[in-house]
Amino acid sequence: MKKNQKTATAKKQNVNATPATTSNALVPFRSVSMNIPLDKIDPSPFNRDRTISEKELRDLADSIALHGVQTDIKVRPMENGRYEIVYGERRFRASLLAGKTTIPAKVEQMTDEQAETCLIIENLQRENYSAVEEGRIFRRKQEEGLSVAAICERFGKKEDYVRSRISLTTLIPEVAGMLDREDITLEVAKEFAKYDADIQKEVYEEHFRHDDFWSWRGIPAKAFAKKLYDKYMTKLSNYRFDKTECTSCGHNTLNQVLFTDCGDCAACRNIACLQQKNVDYLVDKAVSLLRNDARLHMAVTGNSDRTVVQRLEAMGHELVTLERGLWGYIDEPEMPKVPVPEDYESEEDLRSAQDDYEKELKEFKETCSELDSGVSEGSVLKYAVIGTSDVSVYYERVRAQTDENGLLRGSAPESPAAKLRAKDARNLEICYEHINKDLKKVLKKATTQFLASAMTEREHQMLNYVLLDRIPSANRELLGVTGYGSCRTERLKAAETMTEEQRAMLFRMAFMRYCDDICEYNCQADDIDIQLMIEFGQMHFPEETAAVVGRHKAIYDKRHANLEKRIKAIEEEDKQASVVQVSGELVDTATGEVLALAASEAEPADYPEPMFPQEPEPDYTPYEGPAPDEFLPEERLTPFIPLADNETVTAAKAA
């Protein structure tokens, strides 16, 4: 045995020591190491799944220039004395970049299939492939006829590993790019791959493209999976809208099976319809809650349905963003459940449960009364929070206000109606601030072909208004206006020699320059500067001006209409609350007027008062107005009253 072992070892050493100059000298499945000229080597046709960055190649080239290639590449002999790379193309390309002429290589006879398998195994072991690149390789092998089990056996991978990598090939390019850049983890990418391309595109556009309030970047994979499940899982039991139509719909999976007694497994296969019904339900419920209580504020969190938010904003509703998680707010009190006798084994247990119910009901009424009083006084805020499948009510106590010394302020909280009045006034300012900014952009466009037509009488009046602030003091004195700076002779001479066309162009340029300086904050509806700018835009840029004014005034009109409804409801409620009973009569404490006999002296009602408070039936009226594309209010412009021809500039200034 020992003799045979020595002989075999000597033969092996002899083979490895003999250089292989031609492919005919090679023995199949046995490699020979040698230095091969780079110009005799061709790239592998099977390395199409590997992506090599320029930086990665340059760094390796710098290392090879200093230390050489430390690990042999593998090649196989081809015709005409040339070689084809099996693996090691990155080292080959870096050697060319480093100016080398040869490269150490192992030469081995291989078939195409053997060469490709060897290449893939080498790169898998070196972790040269990205997860998506691995998925493309496994998917291609699957398409060539290999089963998942055969792929696992060939490349030494577990079935879960191979299947998860194959699933990554369904990622849209934007998501695959985030994975390659490590903007998302592999686990998050796997969750993406569970959904079709349309959903991936929607999630990317809404929550990953921009790093804003709606962004889901950086969240753990489990939290991401839950968000996707909550929004896109099609089980009907996850939704609150009326499912009467769904019971007979062909897209309901419950209607697609032989047995219809599978409990809550019903799911909708028409995702677009499901989402539309859910959005309609959330919008209608939020509007109904606001209609029933004008003091309520619509609110959003990071989990709010963006489509619902956009719909509500388009209807003119304003939504606030909650500063904390919902755990930091007060839950809406829950009505205790009436004990059902059938649920108790004895009369004693039932009486005990009824006693507990009475206590809970009393606490419920006290809590509701306390919260309602706080909302009316302004010390408590009430929110309708938009979720993914429902709208929930939460409360927040207004934080106490302190002065600069840290002492509590003694003033009473501002009433809800006063807050809404202030908000309405601010909304009107915002409307004209946006008109100011956007209309300036319209006026700045006239740079290549400036208006040269004859000026109108109205434009002459605008000119008087603007140039009073621009002309030299000597000219103002001629007009009877004093108190300004000195004139410039050269400028006056140029003005006197201008043609009519030049003067018309000068006026319009001066007016537009004046408009550019108009302050863009705290704008008022009756501000003469803004009204004149709008009027000038309507003269010369009617379409653009109408679009700017219409767009921003529509926002205000819709918001104004909603706030007015809420204000009137609150004021009516406050008016009713001011009526008290004095000596058997109802008296309005605000005016002292005696309204009627007190209820105790009036005729008794024909029916008893209910024992427990009756909750009103929800009134969800679907929105049937115009398509909510932009908030589009209308505001009547305050007319600019032209000066009479015989009035002097001095009189105009005094007015």
Rosetta blueprint (number, residue, H / E / L):
1 M L
2 K H
3 K H
4 N H
5 Q H
6 K H
7 T H
8 A H
9 T H
10 A H
11 K H
12 K H
13 Q H
14 N H
15 V H
16 N H
17 A H
18 T L
19 P L
20 A L
21 T L
22 T L
23 S H
24 N H
25 A H
26 L L
27 V L
28 P L
29 F L
30 R L
31 S L
32 V E
33 S E
34 M E
35 N E
36 I E
37 P E
38 L H
39 D H
40 K H
41 I E
42 D E
43 P L
44 S L
45 P L
46 F L
47 N L
48 R L
49 D L
50 R L
51 T L
52 I L
53 S L
54 E H
55 K H
56 E H
57 L H
58 R H
59 D H
60 L H
61 A H
62 D H
63 S H
64 I H
65 A H
66 L H
67 H H
68 G L
69 V L
70 Q L
71 T L
72 D L
73 I E
74 K E
75 V E
76 R E
77 P E
78 M L
79 E H
80 N H
81 G H
82 R L
83 Y E
84 E E
85 I E
86 V E
87 Y E
88 G L
89 E H
90 R H
91 R H
92 F H
93 R H
94 A H
95 S H
96 L H
97 L H
98 A H
99 G L
100 K L
101 T L
102 T E
103 I E
104 P E
105 A E
106 K E
107 V E
108 E L
109 Q L
110 M L
111 T L
112 D H
113 E H
114 Q H
115 A H
116 E H
117 T H
118 C H
119 L H
120 I H
121 I H
122 E H
123 N H
124 L H
125 Q H
126 R H
127 E L
128 N L
129 Y L
130 S L
131 A H
132 V H
133 E H
134 E H
135 G H
136 R H
137 I H
138 F H
139 R H
140 R H
141 K H
142 Q H
143 E H
144 E L
145 G L
146 L L
147 S L
148 V H
149 A H
150 A H
151 I H
152 C H
153 E H
154 R H
155 F H
156 G L
157 K L
158 K L
159 E H
160 D H
161 Y H
162 V H
163 R H
164 S H
165 R H
166 I H
167 S H
168 L H
169 T H
170 T H
171 L L
172 I L
173 P H
174 E H
175 V H
176 A H
177 G H
178 M H
179 L H
180 D H
181 R L
182 E L
183 D L
184 I L
185 T L
186 L H
187 E H
188 V H
189 A H
190 K H
191 E H
192 F H
193 A L
194 K L
195 Y L
196 D L
197 A H
198 D H
199 I H
200 Q H
201 K H
202 E H
203 V H
204 Y H
205 E H
206 E H
207 H H
208 F L
209 R L
210 H L
211 D L
212 D L
213 F L
214 W L
215 S L
216 W L
217 R L
218 G L
219 I L
220 P L
221 A H
222 K H
223 A H
224 F H
225 A H
226 K H
227 K H
228 L H
229 Y H
230 D H
231 K H
232 Y H
233 M L
234 T L
235 K E
236 L H
237 S H
238 N H
239 Y L
240 R L
241 F L
242 D L
243 K L
244 T L
245 E H
246 C H
247 T H
248 S H
249 C L
250 G L
251 H L
252 N E
253 T H
254 L H
255 N H
256 Q L
257 V L
258 L L
259 F L
260 T L
261 D L
262 C L
263 G L
264 D L
265 C L
266 A L
267 A E
268 C E
269 R L
270 N L
271 I H
272 A H
273 C H
274 L H
275 Q H
276 Q H
277 K H
278 N H
279 V H
280 D H
281 Y H
282 L H
283 V H
284 D H
285 K H
286 A H
287 V H
288 S H
289 L H
290 L H
291 R H
292 N H
293 D L
294 A L
295 R L
296 L L
297 H E
298 M E
299 A E
300 V E
301 T L
302 G L
303 N L
304 S L
305 D L
306 R H
307 T H
308 V H
309 V H
310 Q H
311 R H
312 L H
313 E H
314 A H
315 M L
316 G L
317 H L
318 E L
319 L E
320 V E
321 T E
322 L L
323 E L
324 R L
325 G L
326 L H
327 W H
328 G H
329 Y L
330 I E
331 D E
332 E L
333 P L
334 E L
335 M L
336 P L
337 K L
338 V L
339 P L
340 V L
341 P H
342 E H
343 D H
344 Y L
345 E L
346 S L
347 E H
348 E H
349 D H
350 L H
351 R H
352 S H
353 A H
354 Q H
355 D H
356 D H
357 Y H
358 E H
359 K H
360 E H
361 L H
362 K H
363 E H
364 F H
365 K H
366 E H
367 T H
368 C H
369 S H
370 E H
371 L H
372 D H
373 S H
374 G H
375 V H
376 S H
377 E H
378 G L
379 S L
380 V E
381 L E
382 K E
383 Y E
384 A E
385 V E
386 I E
387 G L
388 T L
389 S L
390 D L
391 V E
392 S E
393 V E
394 Y E
395 Y E
396 E E
397 R E
398 V L
399 R L
400 A L
401 Q L
402 T E
403 D L
404 E L
405 N L
406 G L
407 L L
408 L E
409 R L
410 G L
411 S L
412 A L
413 P L
414 E L
415 S L
416 P H
417 A H
418 A H
419 K H
420 L H
421 R H
422 A H
423 K H
424 D H
425 A H
426 R H
427 N H
428 L H
429 E H
430 I H
431 C H
432 Y H
433 E H
434 H H
435 I H
436 N H
437 K H
438 D H
439 L H
440 K H
441 K H
442 V H
443 L H
444 K H
445 K L
446 A L
447 T L
448 T L
449 Q L
450 F L
451 L L
452 A L
453 S L
454 A L
455 M L
456 T L
457 E H
458 R H
459 E H
460 H H
461 Q H
462 M H
463 L H
464 N H
465 Y H
466 V H
467 L H
468 L L
469 D L
470 R L
471 I L
472 P L
473 S H
474 A H
475 N H
476 R H
477 E H
478 L H
479 L L
480 G L
481 V L
482 T L
483 G L
484 Y L
485 G L
486 S L
487 C L
488 R L
489 T H
490 E H
491 R H
492 L H
493 K H
494 A H
495 A H
496 E H
497 T L
498 M L
499 T L
500 E H
501 E H
502 Q H
503 R H
504 A H
505 M H
506 L H
507 F H
508 R H
509 M H
510 A H
511 F H
512 M H
513 R H
514 Y H
515 C H
516 D H
517 D L
518 I L
519 C L
520 E L
521 Y L
522 N L
523 C L
524 Q L
525 A L
526 D L
527 D L
528 I H
529 D H
530 I H
531 Q H
532 L H
533 M H
534 I H
535 E H
536 F H
537 G H
538 Q H
539 M H
540 H H
541 F L
542 P H
543 E H
544 E H
545 T H
546 A H
547 A H
548 V H
549 V H
550 G H
551 R H
552 H H
553 K H
554 A H
555 I H
556 Y H
557 D H
558 K H
559 R H
560 H H
561 A H
562 N H
563 L H
564 E H
565 K H
566 R H
567 I H
568 K H
569 A H
570 I H
571 E H
572 E H
573 E H
574 D H
575 K H
576 Q H
577 A H
578 S L
579 V E
580 V E
581 Q E
582 V E
583 S L
584 G L
585 E E
586 L E
587 V E
588 D E
589 T L
590 A L
591 T L
592 G L
593 E L
594 V E
595 L E
596 A E
597 L E
598 A L
599 A L
600 S L
601 E L
602 A L
603 E L
604 P L
605 A L
606 D L
607 Y L
608 P L
609 E L
610 P L
611 M L
612 F L
613 P L
614 Q L
615 E L
616 P L
617 E L
618 P L
619 D L
620 Y L
621 T L
622 P L
623 Y L
624 E L
625 G L
626 P L
627 A L
628 P L
629 D L
630 E L
631 F L
632 L L
633 P L
634 E L
635 E L
636 R L
637 L L
638 T L
639 P L
640 F L
641 I L
642 P L
643 L L
644 A L
645 D L
646 N L
647 E L
648 T L
649 V H
650 T H
651 A H
652 A H
653 K H
654 A H
655 A L
